[in-house]
């Protein structure tokens, strides 16, 4: 009976654990956290910030020429 209960617990837990994804976003939570996904997310956000900064500087320069 004890083995049957253990087998049942494994049968329930295994699909649940396999369905969990790793995440690099602490806001999304998740059981498993991935350092490499967090680094990828950080690099993506830094690249976006650089694009926005370049765009802002370009627009500011255009505005100065129009003044």
C-alpha positions as CSV (number, residue, x, y, z in Angstrom):
1,X,0.0,0.0,0.0
2,X,2.9,2.4,0.8
3,X,4.5,1.7,-2.6
4,X,1.2,2.4,-4.3
5,X,0.9,5.8,-2.6
6,X,4.4,6.7,-3.6
7,X,3.8,5.6,-7.1
8,X,0.6,7.7,-7.2
9,X,2.4,10.8,-5.8
10,X,5.1,10.4,-8.5
11,X,2.5,10.0,-11.2
12,X,0.9,13.2,-10.1
13,X,4.1,15.2,-9.5
14,X,6.0,14.3,-12.6
15,X,3.7,15.9,-15.2
16,X,3.4,19.0,-13.0
17,X,7.2,19.4,-12.7
18,X,7.8,18.7,-16.4
19,X,5.3,21.4,-17.3
20,X,7.1,24.1,-15.3
21,X,9.3,26.4,-17.4
22,X,12.4,28.2,-16.2
23,X,12.2,32.0,-16.2
24,X,14.6,34.9,-16.0
25,X,11.8,37.3,-15.0
26,X,11.2,37.5,-11.3
27,X,7.9,39.2,-12.0
28,X,6.6,36.1,-13.8
29,X,7.5,33.9,-10.9
30,X,7.9,30.2,-11.6
31,X,9.4,27.5,-9.5
32,X,12.6,27.3,-11.6
33,X,14.8,30.4,-12.1
34,X,17.4,30.5,-14.8
35,X,20.5,32.7,-14.5
36,X,21.1,32.5,-18.3
37,X,17.6,33.6,-19.1
38,X,17.9,36.5,-16.6
39,X,21.1,37.6,-18.4
40,X,19.4,37.3,-21.8
41,X,16.5,39.4,-20.5
42,X,18.9,42.0,-19.1
43,X,20.9,42.2,-22.4
44,X,17.6,42.6,-24.3
45,X,16.5,45.5,-22.1
46,X,19.8,47.2,-22.3
47,X,19.8,47.0,-26.1
48,X,16.3,48.5,-26.1
49,X,17.4,51.3,-23.8
50,X,20.3,52.1,-26.1
51,X,18.0,52.2,-29.1
52,X,15.7,54.6,-27.3
53,X,18.6,56.8,-26.2
54,X,19.9,57.0,-29.8
55,X,16.5,57.9,-31.1
56,X,16.0,60.5,-28.4
57,X,19.4,62.1,-29.2
58,X,18.5,62.2,-32.9
59,X,15.2,63.8,-32.3
60,X,16.7,66.4,-29.9
61,X,19.3,67.2,-32.6
62,X,16.6,67.7,-35.2
63,X,14.6,69.9,-32.8
64,X,17.7,72.1,-32.3
65,X,18.1,72.6,-36.0
66,X,14.5,73.7,-36.2
67,X,14.8,76.4,-33.5
